[in-house]
């Protein structure tokens, strides 16, 4: 089995050679967990993939939500506009039903 410290040193050398910024294995695990969960992968599966027995470890220690306030507000605004549009259509349908009985 390869020790984590050996893997980290090798990864750091590879990153330096490739000209990319080195990120720790912990950062890579956190990025993996966050990407999976943000793309609707089941928490139980992600936890199993990273070797956690407890799903709360995956969620509370490794998951760093990428959705920010502005993104959430944009989504809420789109849903609200759609809701208003649907109410408008329903109102028009009711008016037509009453008018053309």
N, C-alpha and C positions, 0 to 999 in steps of 0.2 A: 504494500500500500504506500502511496506517495504522501509524504507529510505536507500539511497545508503550507508551512513556511517555504518548502522547496517549490511548491506550485506557485506561490506568490512571487518568489524571486524569479522564477522562469518566466512568468507572465509579465513581470516588470521589464525584464530584459527584452522580451519579444515586443512589447509596446514601444520601448525606446528605439529599438531597431526599425520598427514600422513607422515611427514618427507620430504615434497617437498617445494621448494622455492615458497614463496608467490609472486604473480604478481597482480598488481592492476586491477580493472575492466576495466579501460581505456586500459591497456596493452592487456587484453583479447579481448576487442572489436577491437583493432588495429590488433591483430593476426588473428581474425576471418575475418575481411575485407581483409587483405593481402592474407590469404589462399584462400578465395573465388575468388578473382580477379586473383590471379596467376594460378588458376585452371579453368579459362575461364568462370566463372559465370558472368552474365550480371551486369554491374554497376548499372543499375536502380533497379534490384532486390536486390542487396546487400545494396544499399542505403535505400530501403524500409524496409529491414530486421532489420537494425540498427536504424530506425526511423528518417532518415535524409530527409528533404524536398528538399534539394539542393544536387545534385550529386557531385558538386565540393567540398563540405564539406567532403564527403566520400573519394574522390580521393586525395584531397590535405592535409587533416588533418590526416586521418586514414590509408591510404595506404602507406606501406613501401615496395617498390619493393625488392623482394628477389633475383632477377636475378642479378648476379654480372658480372663484365666485362669479367672474364675468361669464365663463362658459355656462355655469348653472343658470344665471339670469337670462342669458340668451335662449337657452332651452325652455325655461319657464315662460318667457315672452312668446316664443313660437307656439307653445301649447295653449297659452291664453288666447292668442289670435285665432288659432284653430277652433277653440271652444266657442269663442264669440261668433265665428263664421258658421259653425254648426247650429248654434242657437238662432242665428239669423235665418238660415235655411228652414229650420223647423217652424219658425214663426211665419214665414212666407207660405209654407205648406198648409198650416192651420188656416191662414187667411183665405187661401184658395179653396179649401174644403168648405169653409163657411159660405163663401161667396158663390160657389157653384154647386150647392146642394140641389 
